[in-house]
Amino acid sequence: MKSALKFTLPCLLALGTLYLYAADKDPELQPFQGRWEVKELVENGHVIPHEAIREWLPSGGHIEIADNALMYVSPQDGKKHAKVFAIDGTQYPKGFDMITREKKEAVGIFRFDEGRLVVCLSDPEDGPRPTEFSAKEGSKRMLMVLQRKPDSVAAEKNAAPASVAAKILTDAELAKMMPGTWRFKDDAGALIITINGDSTWSSIREVEEMRLFKKMFVQTPVSSGKWSVKNGTVNFLCTASVHIDRVNHNLPFTIRSISEKDLIFVDFMGRLGKAVKIF
């Protein structure tokens, strides 16, 4: 499949062609420093299986960040390449741009989420900078989730054992783990979804408001319907909603990993997210 983003294909610039900003002089760069691995990848609505990421990305999914340079060893020529990036912490979401001496090669946004680095990128020729962390079909955007790699073999040995999310679940096993109340945070606040064992579901929107100088959490019903599992995807059939366009439509959520405490998913709009089980 031809990549929707041109910046994933060319060879990267040699390190040193652009001025590098030292991380010790820019606190915003400090969280980026280290070795990373791409764990989740969504491109233009296509969820790339983890086992295919190595072939999909020029980096093979392994990246080292030093100062404001992304570095990797190309599997094609065995040489180290690098690409310079710039960040803008004054905007929301925070900006993340891949740059050359001539132009911005990609514009995007980033955030850190419990040790993970989430980046959404777009080719400037394909449209404006993303304003949300999604890569739905037709957006021509790429969404990547990177996990920091251990600094040594010893660290890997001492790492916590993998949860049930590490193994592939059958639809029956997934359906057994889904019931409960899950909370997902987004830019609007929090969406709370209750999944019942009788194949019904309902969701409420929780927003924070100030009333008489006191924070209040206001919950408003959003949608409800029936749910089922097929091929690792939880399909939410919406039968009632404040969003009229969703009524009688199926809203598929591809489950990337799940445990007794949380789950990682790609929603029906191509957005990658994490939900925490609260009940």
C-alpha positions as protocol buffer text, in pm:
chain_id: "A"
residue {
  index: 1
  type: MET
  ca { x: 0 y: 0 z: 0 }
}
residue {
  index: 2
  type: LYS
  ca { x: 130 y: 342 z: -93 }
}
residue {
  index: 3
  type: SER
  ca { x: 186 y: 562 z: 210 }
}
residue {
  index: 4
  type: ALA
  ca { x: -47 y: 859 z: 242 }
}
residue {
  index: 5
  type: LEU
  ca { x: 229 y: 1070 z: 392 }
}
residue {
  index: 6
  type: LYS
  ca { x: 525 y: 1161 z: 175 }
}
residue {
  index: 7
  type: PHE
  ca { x: 756 y: 1216 z: 470 }
}
residue {
  index: 8
  type: THR
  ca { x: 758 y: 845 z: 560 }
}
residue {
  index: 9
  type: LEU
  ca { x: 930 y: 746 z: 237 }
}
residue {
  index: 10
  type: PRO
  ca { x: 1236 y: 964 z: 162 }
}
residue {
  index: 11
  type: CYS
  ca { x: 1575 y: 897 z: 319 }
}
residue {
  index: 12
  type: LEU
  ca { x: 1626 y: 1114 z: 625 }
}
residue {
  index: 13
  type: LEU
  ca { x: 1871 y: 1402 z: 639 }
}
residue {
  index: 14
  type: ALA
  ca { x: 2222 y: 1349 z: 770 }
}
residue {
  index: 15
  type: LEU
  ca { x: 2260 y: 1464 z: 1128 }
}
residue {
  index: 16
  type: GLY
  ca { x: 2401 y: 1813 z: 1151 }
}
residue {
  index: 17
  type: THR
  ca { x: 2247 y: 1973 z: 843 }
}
residue {
  index: 18
  type: LEU
  ca { x: 2026 y: 2182 z: 1068 }
}
residue {
  index: 19
  type: TYR
  ca { x: 2100 y: 2356 z: 1395 }
}
residue {
  index: 20
  type: LEU
  ca { x: 2028 y: 2127 z: 1690 }
}
residue {
  index: 21
  type: TYR
  ca { x: 1874 y: 2268 z: 2007 }
}
residue {
  index: 22
  type: ALA
  ca { x: 2027 y: 2119 z: 2321 }
}
residue {
  index: 23
  type: ALA
  ca { x: 1780 y: 1952 z: 2553 }
}
residue {
  index: 24
  type: ASP
  ca { x: 1960 y: 2087 z: 2859 }
}
residue {
  index: 25
  type: LYS
  ca { x: 1879 y: 2440 z: 2738 }
}
residue {
  index: 26
  type: ASP
  ca { x: 1517 y: 2368 z: 2647 }
}
residue {
  index: 27
  type: PRO
  ca { x: 1312 y: 2194 z: 2921 }
}
residue {
  index: 28
  type: GLU
  ca { x: 1036 y: 2117 z: 2669 }
}
residue {
  index: 29
  type: LEU
  ca { x: 1275 y: 1876 z: 2495 }
}
residue {
  index: 30
  type: GLN
  ca { x: 1370 y: 1679 z: 2806 }
}
residue {
  index: 31
  type: PRO
  ca { x: 1075 y: 1432 z: 2798 }
}
residue {
  index: 32
  type: PHE
  ca { x: 1163 y: 1336 z: 2438 }
}
residue {
  index: 33
  type: GLN
  ca { x: 1515 y: 1218 z: 2513 }
}
residue {
  index: 34
  type: GLY
  ca { x: 1592 y: 846 z: 2483 }
}
residue {
  index: 35
  type: ARG
  ca { x: 1512 y: 539 z: 2278 }
}
residue {
  index: 36
  type: TRP
  ca { x: 1157 y: 476 z: 2158 }
}
residue {
  index: 37
  type: GLU
  ca { x: 960 y: 210 z: 1973 }
}
residue {
  index: 38
  type: VAL
  ca { x: 644 y: 269 z: 1769 }
}
residue {
  index: 39
  type: LYS
  ca { x: 377 y: 52 z: 1929 }
}
residue {
  index: 40
  type: GLU
  ca { x: 64 y: 182 z: 1757 }
}
residue {
  index: 41
  type: LEU
  ca { x: 29 y: 318 z: 1404 }
}
residue {
  index: 42
  type: VAL
  ca { x: -279 y: 444 z: 1221 }
}
residue {
  index: 43
  type: GLU
  ca { x: -246 y: 597 z: 875 }
}
residue {
  index: 44
  type: ASN
  ca { x: -533 y: 753 z: 684 }
}
residue {
  index: 45
  type: GLY
  ca { x: -786 y: 528 z: 856 }
}
residue {
  index: 46
  type: HIS
  ca { x: -577 y: 211 z: 829 }
}
residue {
  index: 47
  type: VAL
  ca { x: -470 y: 46 z: 1153 }
}
residue {
  index: 48
  type: ILE
  ca { x: -126 y: -103 z: 1087 }
}
residue {
  index: 49
  type: PRO
  ca { x: -79 y: -433 z: 1276 }
}
residue {
  index: 50
  type: HIS
  ca { x: 206 y: -421 z: 1523 }
}
residue {
  index: 51
  type: GLU
  ca { x: 392 y: -697 z: 1343 }
}
residue {
  index: 52
  type: ALA
  ca { x: 381 y: -494 z: 1020 }
}
residue {
  index: 53
  type: ILE
  ca { x: 517 y: -169 z: 1164 }
}
residue {
  index: 54
  type: ARG
  ca { x: 876 y: -284 z: 1109 }
}
residue {
  index: 55
  type: GLU
  ca { x: 814 y: -300 z: 734 }
}
residue {
  index: 56
  type: TRP
  ca { x: 586 y: 5 z: 719 }
}
residue {
  index: 57
  type: LEU
  ca { x: 824 y: 264 z: 867 }
}
residue {
  index: 58
  type: PRO
  ca { x: 1173 y: 350 z: 737 }
}
residue {
  index: 59
  type: SER
  ca { x: 1290 y: 330 z: 1098 }
}
residue {
  index: 60
  type: GLY
  ca { x: 1158 y: -21 z: 1147 }
}
residue {
  index: 61
  type: GLY
  ca { x: 965 y: 134 z: 1436 }
}
residue {
  index: 62
  type: HIS
  ca { x: 1279 y: 203 z: 1645 }
}
residue {
  index: 63
  type: ILE
  ca { x: 1384 y: 564 z: 1703 }
}
residue {
  index: 64
  type: GLU
  ca { x: 1637 y: 742 z: 1923 }
}
residue {
  index: 65
  type: ILE
  ca { x: 1581 y: 1106 z: 2016 }
}
residue {
  index: 66
  type: ALA
  ca { x: 1879 y: 1323 z: 2107 }
}
residue {
  index: 67
  type: ASP
  ca { x: 1815 y: 1693 z: 2157 }
}
residue {
  index: 68
  type: ASN
  ca { x: 1571 y: 1783 z: 1876 }
}
residue {
  index: 69
  type: ALA
  ca { x: 1681 y: 1511 z: 1632 }
}
residue {
  index: 70
  type: LEU
  ca { x: 1510 y: 1181 z: 1553 }
}
residue {
  index: 71
  type: MET
  ca { x: 1774 y: 920 z: 1471 }
}
residue {
  index: 72
  type: TYR
  ca { x: 1753 y: 564 z: 1343 }
}
residue {
  index: 73
  type: VAL
  ca { x: 1956 y: 302 z: 1162 }
}
residue {
  index: 74
  type: SER
  ca { x: 1801 y: 229 z: 825 }
}
residue {
  index: 75
  type: PRO
  ca { x: 1739 y: -141 z: 757 }
}
residue {
  index: 76
  type: GLN
  ca { x: 1803 y: -65 z: 387 }
}
residue {
  index: 77
  type: ASP
  ca { x: 2160 y: 69 z: 404 }
}
residue {
  index: 78
  type: GLY
  ca { x: 2257 y: 0 z: 766 }
}
residue {
  index: 79
  type: LYS
  ca { x: 2351 y: 367 z: 816 }
}
residue {
  index: 80
  type: LYS
  ca { x: 2236 y: 611 z: 1081 }
}
residue {
  index: 81
  type: HIS
  ca { x: 2001 y: 883 z: 960 }
}
residue {
  index: 82
  type: ALA
  ca { x: 1839 y: 1173 z: 1140 }
}
residue {
  index: 83
  type: LYS
  ca { x: 1560 y: 1423 z: 1099 }
}
residue {
  index: 84
  type: VAL
  ca { x: 1524 y: 1747 z: 1293 }
}
residue {
  index: 85
  type: PHE
  ca { x: 1198 y: 1845 z: 1460 }
}
residue {
  index: 86
  type: ALA
  ca { x: 1065 y: 2157 z: 1628 }
}
residue {
  index: 87
  type: ILE
  ca { x: 803 y: 2184 z: 1902 }
}
residue {
  index: 88
  type: ASP
  ca { x: 570 y: 2464 z: 2005 }
}
residue {
  index: 89
  type: GLY
  ca { x: 444 y: 2444 z: 2362 }
}
residue {
  index: 90
  type: THR
  ca { x: 250 y: 2770 z: 2339 }
}
residue {
  index: 91
  type: GLN
  ca { x: -36 y: 2622 z: 2136 }
}
residue {
  index: 92
  type: TYR
  ca { x: -292 y: 2354 z: 2225 }
}
residue {
  index: 93
  type: PRO
  ca { x: -249 y: 2077 z: 2141 }
}
residue {
  index: 94
  type: LYS
  ca { x: 127 y: 2133 z: 2141 }
}
residue {
  index: 95
  type: GLY
  ca { x: 288 y: 2158 z: 1797 }
}
residue {
  index: 96
  type: PHE
  ca { x: 536 y: 1910 z: 1651 }
}
residue {
  index: 97
  type: ASP
  ca { x: 695 y: 1981 z: 1310 }
}
residue {
  index: 98
  type: MET
  ca { x: 946 y: 1788 z: 1098 }
}
residue {
  index: 99
  type: ILE
  ca { x: 1169 y: 2042 z: 925 }
}
residue {
  index: 100
  type: THR
  ca { x: 1440 y: 2076 z: 661 }
}
residue {
  index: 101
  type: ARG
  ca { x: 1638 y: 2383 z: 561 }
}
residue {
  index: 102
  type: GLU
  ca { x: 1388 y: 2448 z: 284 }
}
residue {
  index: 103
  type: LYS
  ca { x: 1050 y: 2385 z: 446 }
}
residue {
  index: 104
  type: LYS
  ca { x: 835 y: 2211 z: 700 }
}
residue {
  index: 105
  type: GLU
  ca { x: 809 y: 1852 z: 582 }
}
residue {
  index: 106
  type: ALA
  ca { x: 531 y: 1759 z: 821 }
}
residue {
  index: 107
  type: VAL
  ca { x: 314 y: 1951 z: 1066 }
}
residue {
  index: 108
  type: GLY
  ca { x: 153 y: 1793 z: 1367 }
}
residue {
  index: 109
  type: ILE
  ca { x: 73 y: 1782 z: 1736 }
}
residue {
  index: 110
  type: PHE
  ca { x: 199 y: 1577 z: 2028 }
}
residue {
  index: 111
  type: ARG
  ca { x: 124 y: 1481 z: 2385 }
}
residue {
  index: 112
  type: PHE
  ca { x: 271 y: 1258 z: 2655 }
}
residue {
  index: 113
  type: ASP
  ca { x: 40 y: 997 z: 2804 }
}
residue {
  index: 114
  type: GLU
  ca { x: 168 y: 791 z: 3098 }
}
residue {
  index: 115
  type: GLY
  ca { x: 514 y: 744 z: 2953 }
}
residue {
  index: 116
  type: ARG
  ca { x: 397 y: 716 z: 2594 }
}
residue {
  index: 117
  type: LEU
  ca { x: 455 y: 976 z: 2322 }
}
residue {
  index: 118
  type: VAL
  ca { x: 155 y: 1032 z: 2094 }
}
residue {
  index: 119
  type: VAL
  ca { x: 220 y: 1217 z: 1766 }
}
residue {
  index: 120
  type: CYS
  ca { x: -24 y: 1305 z: 1488 }
}
residue {
  index: 121
  type: LEU
  ca { x: 131 y: 1429 z: 1162 }
}
residue {
  index: 122
  type: SER
  ca { x: 18 y: 1558 z: 826 }
}
residue {
  index: 123
  type: ASP
  ca { x: 190 y: 1669 z: 506 }
}
residue {
  index: 124
  type: PRO
  ca { x: 144 y: 2050 z: 480 }
}
residue {
  index: 125
  type: GLU
  ca { x: 39 y: 2003 z: 118 }
}
residue {
  index: 126
  type: ASP
  ca { x: -252 y: 1785 z: 228 }
}
residue {
  index: 127
  type: GLY
  ca { x: -407 y: 2033 z: 468 }
}
residue {
  index: 128
  type: PRO
  ca { x: -363 y: 2234 z: 788 }
}
residue {
  index: 129
  type: ARG
  ca { x: -204 y: 2114 z: 1110 }
}
residue {
  index: 130
  type: PRO
  ca { x: -412 y: 1847 z: 1288 }
}
residue {
  index: 131
  type: THR
  ca { x: -620 y: 1974 z: 1578 }
}
residue {
  index: 132
  type: GLU
  ca { x: -703 y: 1633 z: 1726 }
}
residue {
  index: 133
  type: PHE
  ca { x: -525 y: 1302 z: 1769 }
}
residue {
  index: 134
  type: SER
  ca { x: -695 y: 1106 z: 1493 }
}
residue {
  index: 135
  type: ALA
  ca { x: -612 y: 965 z: 1151 }
}
residue {
  index: 136
  type: LYS
  ca { x: -950 y: 872 z: 1010 }
}
residue {
  index: 137
  type: GLU
  ca { x: -994 y: 766 z: 649 }
}
residue {
  index: 138
  type: GLY
  ca { x: -953 y: 1058 z: 409 }
}
residue {
  index: 139
  type: SER
  ca { x: -760 y: 1271 z: 658 }
}
residue {
  index: 140
  type: LYS
  ca { x: -420 y: 1181 z: 503 }
}
residue {
  index: 141
  type: ARG
  ca { x: -277 y: 1190 z: 853 }
}
residue {
  index: 142
  type: MET
  ca { x: -55 y: 953 z: 1050 }
}
residue {
  index: 143
  type: LEU
  ca { x: -104 y: 878 z: 1419 }
}
residue {
  index: 144
  type: MET
  ca { x: 182 y: 714 z: 1609 }
}
residue {
  index: 145
  type: VAL
  ca { x: 212 y: 600 z: 1968 }
}
residue {
  index: 146
  type: LEU
  ca { x: 569 y: 547 z: 2086 }
}
residue {
  index: 147
  type: GLN
  ca { x: 676 y: 365 z: 2402 }
}
residue {
  index: 148
  type: ARG
  ca { x: 1006 y: 443 z: 2570 }
}
residue {
  index: 149
  type: LYS
  ca { x: 1250 y: 151 z: 2547 }
}
residue {
  index: 150
  type: PRO
  ca { x: 1451 y: 23 z: 2847 }
}
residue {
  index: 151
  type: ASP
  ca { x: 1805 y: 159 z: 2863 }
}
residue {
  index: 152
  type: SER
  ca { x: 1959 y: -182 z: 2915 }
}
residue {
  index: 153
  type: VAL
  ca { x: 1901 y: -555 z: 2903 }
}
residue {
  index: 154
  type: ALA
  ca { x: 1882 y: -552 z: 3283 }
}
residue {
  index: 155
  type: ALA
  ca { x: 1599 y: -300 z: 3270 }
}
residue {
  index: 156
  type: GLU
  ca { x: 1410 y: -525 z: 3032 }
}
residue {
  index: 157
  type: LYS
  ca { x: 1450 y: -819 z: 3268 }
}
residue {
  index: 158
  type: ASN
  ca { x: 1325 y: -611 z: 3560 }
}
residue {
  index: 159
  type: ALA
  ca { x: 1030 y: -475 z: 3371 }
}
residue {
  index: 160
  type: ALA
  ca { x: 682 y: -561 z: 3493 }
}
residue {
  index: 161
  type: PRO
  ca { x: 537 y: -874 z: 3333 }
}
residue {
  index: 162
  type: ALA
  ca { x: 306 y: -819 z: 3039 }
}
residue {
  index: 163
  type: SER
  ca { x: -65 y: -806 z: 3111 }
}
residue {
  index: 164
  type: VAL
  ca { x: -331 y: -1003 z: 2934 }
}
residue {
  index: 165
  type: ALA
  ca { x: -313 y: -735 z: 2666 }
}
residue {
  index: 166
  type: ALA
  ca { x: 3 y: -901 z: 2533 }
}
residue {
  index: 167
  type: LYS
  ca { x: -177 y: -1207 z: 2403 }
}
residue {
  index: 168
  type: ILE
  ca { x: -432 y: -1227 z: 2126 }
}
residue {
  index: 169
  type: LEU
  ca { x: -780 y: -1279 z: 2267 }
}
residue {
  index: 170
  type: THR
  ca { x: -1064 y: -1465 z: 2101 }
}
residue {
  index: 171
  type: ASP
  ca { x: -1389 y: -1280 z: 2047 }
}
residue {
  index: 172
  type: ALA
  ca { x: -1542 y: -1480 z: 2333 }
}
residue {
  index: 173
  type: GLU
  ca { x: -1260 y: -1380 z: 2570 }
}
residue {
  index: 174
  type: LEU
  ca { x: -1283 y: -1016 z: 2463 }
}
residue {
  index: 175
  type: ALA
  ca { x: -1661 y: -1014 z: 2510 }
}
residue {
  index: 176
  type: LYS
  ca { x: -1611 y: -1153 z: 2861 }
}
residue {
  index: 177
  type: MET
  ca { x: -1368 y: -873 z: 2953 }
}
residue {
  index: 178
  type: MET
  ca { x: -1566 y: -580 z: 2808 }
}
residue {
  index: 179
  type: PRO
  ca { x: -1855 y: -548 z: 3061 }
}
residue {
  index: 180
  type: GLY
  ca { x: -1799 y: -271 z: 3313 }
}
residue {
  index: 181
  type: THR
  ca { x: -1779 y: 107 z: 3324 }
}
residue {
  index: 182
  type: TRP
  ca { x: -1494 y: 263 z: 3127 }
}
residue {
  index: 183
  type: ARG
  ca { x: -1375 y: 623 z: 3140 }
}
residue {
  index: 184
  type: PHE
  ca { x: -1204 y: 792 z: 2845 }
}
residue {
  index: 185
  type: LYS
  ca { x: -1059 y: 1144 z: 2866 }
}
residue {
  index: 186
  type: ASP
  ca { x: -1057 y: 1375 z: 2566 }
}
residue {
  index: 187
  type: ASP
  ca { x: -1037 y: 1747 z: 2492 }
}
residue {
  index: 188
  type: ALA
  ca { x: -1404 y: 1795 z: 2591 }
}
residue {
  index: 189
  type: GLY
  ca { x: -1371 y: 1630 z: 2932 }
}
residue {
  index: 190
  type: ALA
  ca { x: -1451 y: 1264 z: 2987 }
}
residue {
  index: 191
  type: LEU
  ca { x: -1676 y: 1010 z: 2820 }
}
residue {
  index: 192
  type: ILE
  ca { x: -1802 y: 733 z: 3048 }
}
residue {
  index: 193
  type: ILE
  ca { x: -1930 y: 418 z: 2879 }
}
residue {
  index: 194
  type: THR
  ca { x: -2115 y: 145 z: 3068 }
}
residue {
  index: 195
  type: ILE
  ca { x: -2110 y: -191 z: 2891 }
}
residue {
  index: 196
  type: ASN
  ca { x: -2356 y: -442 z: 3030 }
}
residue {
  index: 197
  type: GLY
  ca { x: -2347 y: -820 z: 3019 }
}
residue {
  index: 198
  type: ASP
  ca { x: -2688 y: -828 z: 2846 }
}
residue {
  index: 199
  type: SER
  ca { x: -2534 y: -674 z: 2529 }
}
residue {
  index: 200
  type: THR
  ca { x: -2661 y: -322 z: 2603 }
}
residue {
  index: 201
  type: TRP
  ca { x: -2452 y: -9 z: 2655 }
}
residue {
  index: 202
  type: SER
  ca { x: -2493 y: 356 z: 2746 }
}
residue {
  index: 203
  type: SER
  ca { x: -2263 y: 658 z: 2762 }
}
residue {
  index: 204
  type: ILE
  ca { x: -2257 y: 988 z: 2947 }
}
residue {
  index: 205
  type: ARG
  ca { x: -2046 y: 1298 z: 2899 }
}
residue {
  index: 206
  type: GLU
  ca { x: -1875 y: 1439 z: 3208 }
}
residue {
  index: 207
  type: VAL
  ca { x: -1756 y: 1800 z: 3202 }
}
residue {
  index: 208
  type: GLU
  ca { x: -1602 y: 2017 z: 3471 }
}
residue {
  index: 209
  type: GLU
  ca { x: -1771 y: 2347 z: 3553 }
}
residue {
  index: 210
  type: MET
  ca { x: -1714 y: 2624 z: 3805 }
}
residue {
  index: 211
  type: ARG
  ca { x: -2017 y: 2706 z: 4019 }
}
residue {
  index: 212
  type: LEU
  ca { x: -1991 y: 2954 z: 4304 }
}
residue {
  index: 213
  type: PHE
  ca { x: -1613 y: 2918 z: 4296 }
}
residue {
  index: 214
  type: LYS
  ca { x: -1638 y: 2541 z: 4333 }
}
residue {
  index: 215
  type: LYS
  ca { x: -1555 y: 2277 z: 4074 }
}
residue {
  index: 216
  type: MET
  ca { x: -1852 y: 2062 z: 3978 }
}
residue {
  index: 217
  type: PHE
  ca { x: -1864 y: 1758 z: 3752 }
}
residue {
  index: 218
  type: VAL
  ca { x: -2177 y: 1760 z: 3538 }
}
residue {
  index: 219
  type: GLN
  ca { x: -2284 y: 1437 z: 3372 }
}
residue {
  index: 220
  type: THR
  ca { x: -2515 y: 1431 z: 3070 }
}
residue {
  index: 221
  type: PRO
  ca { x: -2650 y: 1120 z: 2890 }
}
residue {
  index: 222
  type: VAL
  ca { x: -2517 y: 1089 z: 2536 }
}
residue {
  index: 223
  type: SER
  ca { x: -2594 y: 760 z: 2361 }
}
residue {
  index: 224
  type: SER
  ca { x: -2715 y: 403 z: 2418 }
}
residue {
  index: 225
  type: GLY
  ca { x: -2774 y: 83 z: 2225 }
}
residue {
  index: 226
  type: LYS
  ca { x: -2655 y: -274 z: 2171 }
}
residue {
  index: 227
  type: TRP
  ca { x: -2299 y: -410 z: 2146 }
}
residue {
  index: 228
  type: SER
  ca { x: -2131 y: -719 z: 2002 }
}
residue {
  index: 229
  type: VAL
  ca { x: -1779 y: -844 z: 1926 }
}
residue {
  index: 230
  type: LYS
  ca { x: -1650 y: -967 z: 1590 }
}
residue {
  index: 231
  type: ASN
  ca { x: -1289 y: -1017 z: 1477 }
}
residue {
  index: 232
  type: GLY
  ca { x: -1144 y: -818 z: 1766 }
}
residue {
  index: 233
  type: THR
  ca { x: -1375 y: -522 z: 1706 }
}
residue {
  index: 234
  type: VAL
  ca { x: -1645 y: -411 z: 1948 }
}
residue {
  index: 235
  type: ASN
  ca { x: -1942 y: -290 z: 1745 }
}
residue {
  index: 236
  type: PHE
  ca { x: -2168 y: -39 z: 1921 }
}
residue {
  index: 237
  type: LEU
  ca { x: -2507 y: -18 z: 1752 }
}
residue {
  index: 238
  type: CYS
  ca { x: -2647 y: 321 z: 1850 }
}
residue {
  index: 239
  type: THR
  ca { x: -3025 y: 319 z: 1899 }
}
residue {
  index: 240
  type: ALA
  ca { x: -3058 y: 652 z: 2082 }
}
residue {
  index: 241
  type: SER
  ca { x: -2829 y: 955 z: 2098 }
}
residue {
  index: 242
  type: VAL
  ca { x: -2809 y: 1330 z: 2131 }
}
residue {
  index: 243
  type: HIS
  ca { x: -2610 y: 1304 z: 1807 }
}
residue {
  index: 244
  type: ILE
  ca { x: -2891 y: 1234 z: 1562 }
}
residue {
  index: 245
  type: ASP
  ca { x: -2653 y: 1132 z: 1284 }
}
residue {
  index: 246
  type: ARG
  ca { x: -2534 y: 834 z: 1492 }
}
residue {
  index: 247
  type: VAL
  ca { x: -2876 y: 679 z: 1555 }
}
residue {
  index: 248
  type: ASN
  ca { x: -2918 y: 339 z: 1385 }
}
residue {
  index: 249
  type: HIS
  ca { x: -2552 y: 339 z: 1290 }
}
residue {
  index: 250
  type: ASN
  ca { x: -2284 y: 93 z: 1395 }
}
residue {
  index: 251
  type: LEU
  ca { x: -1983 y: 250 z: 1572 }
}
residue {
  index: 252
  type: PRO
  ca { x: -1687 y: 7 z: 1554 }
}
residue {
  index: 253
  type: PHE
  ca { x: -1406 y: 24 z: 1810 }
}
residue {
  index: 254
  type: THR
  ca { x: -1098 y: -185 z: 1726 }
}
residue {
  index: 255
  type: ILE
  ca { x: -946 y: -311 z: 2051 }
}
residue {
  index: 256
  type: ARG
  ca { x: -566 y: -301 z: 2036 }
}
residue {
  index: 257
  type: SER
  ca { x: -511 y: -427 z: 2391 }
}
residue {
  index: 258
  type: ILE
  ca { x: -715 y: -489 z: 2705 }
}
residue {
  index: 259
  type: SER
  ca { x: -653 y: -575 z: 3068 }
}
residue {
  index: 260
  type: GLU
  ca { x: -859 y: -574 z: 3386 }
}
residue {
  index: 261
  type: LYS
  ca { x: -766 y: -207 z: 3437 }
}
residue {
  index: 262
  type: ASP
  ca { x: -755 y: -41 z: 3095 }
}
residue {
  index: 263
  type: LEU
  ca { x: -785 y: -82 z: 2721 }
}
residue {
  index: 264
  type: ILE
  ca { x: -632 y: 75 z: 2411 }
}
residue {
  index: 265
  type: PHE
  ca { x: -861 y: 125 z: 2113 }
}
residue {
  index: 266
  type: VAL
  ca { x: -905 y: 291 z: 1774 }
}
residue {
  index: 267
  type: ASP
  ca { x: -1254 y: 440 z: 1752 }
}
residue {
  index: 268
  type: PHE
  ca { x: -1492 y: 470 z: 1458 }
}
residue {
  index: 269
  type: MET
  ca { x: -1330 y: 802 z: 1357 }
}
residue {
  index: 270
  type: GLY
  ca { x: -978 y: 656 z: 1348 }
}
residue {
  index: 271
  type: ARG
  ca { x: -871 y: 812 z: 1678 }
}
residue {
  index: 272
  type: LEU
  ca { x: -644 y: 621 z: 1911 }
}
residue {
  index: 273
  type: GLY
  ca { x: -740 y: 633 z: 2276 }
}
residue {
  index: 274
  type: LYS
  ca { x: -710 y: 475 z: 2618 }
}
residue {
  index: 275
  type: ALA
  ca { x: -995 y: 400 z: 2855 }
}
residue {
  index: 276
  type: VAL
  ca { x: -965 y: 315 z: 3224 }
}
residue {
  index: 277
  type: LYS
  ca { x: -1204 y: 77 z: 3395 }
}
residue {
  index: 278
  type: ILE
  ca { x: -1366 y: 246 z: 3695 }
}
residue {
  index: 279
  type: PHE
  ca { x: -1626 y: -19 z: 3787 }
}
